[in-house]
Amino acid sequence: MSFYALSNTPKRKGVKHQRWEIVPQSVHGHSYERIYIANARAVEHLEVITREANMRLHRKTAIVTGAGSGFGAGIAEKFSAEGATVMVADINLDAAQTIAEPIGAVAQHVDVSSDSSVAEMIGAAQALWGRIDILVNNAGVTHLPQAMDHVSEEEFDQVFAVNAKSVFLTARHLVPLLKRQRSGAILNIASTAGVSPRPNLNWYNASKGWIITATKAMAVELAPFNIRVNALNPVAGETPLLASFMGEDTPEMRAKFLATIPLGRFSTPQDMGHAASFLCSDEASMITGVALEVDGGRCI
């Protein structure tokens, strides 16, 4: 499509009107129009404005826990690329700052198993932005592979405090704010372990199954407030937890794990970022209570 615009200078013989041409473009699968002037440079600021408006999370605010590495880092980076303002929250503040700085995010220390620490995180985000649109409960830990009756009470308590209690604590402090807004999206990172458990990771499996059930229960209760709650079930991925899941990181153990994934590879932080950005966007406004498997076919 093209149109003509009059020049600001008096029309002279042999001088044509400027011709503007609008050419369809695509960025990350989203359509927008780039404006060119014949024989001149692109009108870059118009392009930027149009592109930003088509980003999935344009003008959204988001907290991602456990975002100092692994899946959380991938989600935070993707959210930022899609236009969100992000808080990178992690128990390791240095790691959080390393991820936050390149993407223009804010780093926040949080111990997701501590009520006071979670309250401080939510309060800091609310004070900074005035509203919170998205929360990703990503922080998680596991115990080493072993028989269920060999896991210590301390290991059990840590797994459930970080993986399960954290979802309760963030809901306790964030849900009242989202109810007042009458909008929001919560994304809980569960696991294929909660759907198709592997042996010797019994209590980790159980904590992830708890997250899936909690997600569905939260979705039903919060739907009248226009608050959506979903989960992602990743298969084992290239994250700091991979060696813990396998017990030892050897080529033989990797091959054993990969043999159970039809697509033949581990999940990546980027895979999780893509899935999370969709479920937390307005494109998924009719989706709630879903536990989406990002698993290369592992749970088929």
N, C-alpha and C positions, 0 to 999 in steps of 0.2 A: 504494500500500500504506500502511496506517496501523495504529497500535496505541495503546493507552492506558497511561499510567503514573500511578502513585499520587503525589499531592502529598506533600511533606514535612510539611505542616501537617495538623492533625487535620481530618478530614472534617466539614464543617458542612452543615446543611440548605441546599440551594440552590446549593452549590458543586460543580461537576463535576470529575471527574478531568481532568488535562491530556491533550490528544490530540496525539500526534506524527504527522506525515505525512511519508513519504519519497517525493519526487517525482523521477523520472528526469530527468537533465540531460545536456547534451553540451558539451564544450569541445574545440575543435580536432579534432572528429571522434571523441573518446573519450567513452564513456559513464561517468557516475558518478551517485550519488544525493545529492540535496540534502535536508537534514533541516529541516523547519519545525515550530514549535510553534504550535498554533492560538492566534491573537490575541497572538502574541509574536514577537520577532525570530528570525531564523535562527540556528542554532547554528553560528557562522561557523568556529570552529576545527575542528569536525568536517568541515565542507565542505572546508576547505583541506587537511586530512590526506588526505581521499579523493581530491581532485583531484590532489595531488602524486603519489600512488601510481599514478595513471593516466597520468602524463606518460611519454613514450616513453623518455626518458633519465634518469629519476629515479635519483639517487644515482650516476650515472656520472661519471667524470672524463675530460676531453678536452683534447687539445692541437690547436690549429688554426694551421698556419703560414701566413704571408702574410695574416694576419687583420686587418691594419691598414686595409684598404680592400677594395672590390669583393666578389668571391665569398666570400673568407675571412671578411670582416666579416659577411656575411649568414649564413654557416654558424655562426659563433660566436654570433650573436644568437639564431638559431633553437635551437641546442643549449641555451643558457641558458634560453630560454622553455620548453623541454621538460624542464627539471629538472637538466641537467648542470652540473657545476662545470668552468669553462672556463679554459684558458690561451690568451690572445691573443698569439701569437708573431709578430714581424715584425722586419725589418731596421731599420725606422723605429719606434723606441720611443715617440716622441710620438704617432704614429698609433695604435700598439697601445694606449696608455693612453687615448686618446680613445674607442676602441671598448669597452675593458674597463670603464671606470668606470661607465657607465650600467647595465651588466648584471651588476655585481658580480663580474667576472672578474679574473684576475691578468694583468698585462702582462709580457711577456718579450722581451728583445732576442734575435734569432737571425739569423745569416747561415747559411742552409741549405746553402751550398756549402762551409762550413768544418767540419771534423771536430770541432775543439775547441768551437766554438760550439754545434753540435748536441748534443754530449755534455753541455755545461753546461745546455742547455734540458731535456734528458731528466732529468738529475740534479736540477735544481730542481723539476721536477714530482713526481718520485718522493719527494724529501725533504718536499715540501709535503703530498702526499696519501697517500703510502704505497703507492699503486698507480696505474697508468695504464690506463684501459679503452679509450680511443679515441685514435687519431692520424689527423688529416687533413693529408695532404701537399698543400697548396694553393698554396704559393709558386711563382710562375712568371714568366718573362720571354720576350720575343720579340725577333727582329731586325726591322728595318723591311722592308717588301715590296721585294724586288729580285731580280734574277736570281741563281740559286744560286752562280754563279761570281764574283759581286761581293761576297758576304758575306766579311767579314774573318775571319781566324783568331781574333782576339780576340772578335768577336761570336759565332762558333760556340762557342768555349770557354765563354763566359758562359751561353749558352742551355742547353748540356748540363750545366754545373755546377749551375745552379739548378733546371732541370726534371727532370734524370735522376739526377745524382750525389746530389742531396739525398735521393732515395728510398732509395738505397743507404746513405747515412750514417744516416738515421733508423732504418732496419732494423737496422743494425749495433749501434746503441746501445739500441734499444727491444726488439727481438725476444727477447733473452735474458730480459728482465723478463717479457714476456708468456708465454714458455714456462714460466717458473716458476709463474706464475699459472694457466697452462693456460686462458687466456681472453684475448680482446681483439679489437678491430676496427680495421683499417687501411683508410683510404679515400684513394685517390690521385686527384687531379684531373687528368685527361687532357684530351681535346678531340675534337670532331668532326674536327679537322685530322688526327688520327691514323687516322681511318676514311675520310674523303672529303677529301683534301688540296686546298687552294686553291693556285694557282700563285703563285710568287714569295715563298712562306713555307716554302721547302723544308726547311730545317734545323730550324725550329720544328715543322713537321709531323712530321719524323722523331723529334724528342724526345718528342712526344706518343704516337707509335706505339710507341716504346720503353716508355713508361709502361704502355700497355695490355698489352703482352707481359709486362712485369715483374709486373704485377698478377696475371695468370693463373699465372705461374710461382710467385710467392709463395704464392698461394692453395693450389696443389697441395702445396707443401712444408710449409706451416704448418697445414693442416687437421687432421693427427693431434694437434695441440696445442690444438685448439678455438679457433684464431685465424683469423678470417675476413679476407679481403682483397678489396676491390672498387674499382671506379673509376667516376667520372662523366665523361661526355663532353659538356660544354656547347658550345652554339653561341656565336658572338660575343655578348658581353653588354655591358650598360651599366657598364663598369668602366674604370679608368685605362688598360688595355691596348687599348681599342677603337680609339683614334686611331692607335696603332702598327700594328694589324692592317690598317687601311684605308689607311694612308699619309698621309691627310689627312681630317679630319672635316668633310665638307661634306654638304649635303642630297642632292646627287647620288650621292656615294659611299655614304651610308647607304641610299638607295633601291636601289642596286645590290646591297648585301649583303642587304637585307630581301627582295629578289626571289627569293633562293635558300632562304628559310625559309617553308614552306607556311603556318604559323600567322601569319606576317606581323609578327612582332615579335622583338626581341632577347631573349635570356635575361636574367634579373635575379638579384641576390644572393638574393632571397627564393625564387626557383625552386630555386636550388642548396641553400639551407637546408632546404627541404622534402624534397628527394630525399636529401640527406645524412643527415638525422635518421632517415629510415626505414632506410636501408642500415646505419647504425651502431647501430640499436636491436635489441632481442631479437625484435622482430616479423620481422626478416630473418635469423633464426638458421639458416635452411637455404639462405641465399644467399651464395655465395662465388665469386670468379673472374669476376664479372660486370662489364662495362663498360657502364653504363646511359647511354643517350643522353638528354640534357636539351636538346633541340635544335629543338623545334617542327616536327619532320618533316624537317629538313635532310638527314638521311642515308637517307631512304627511297629 
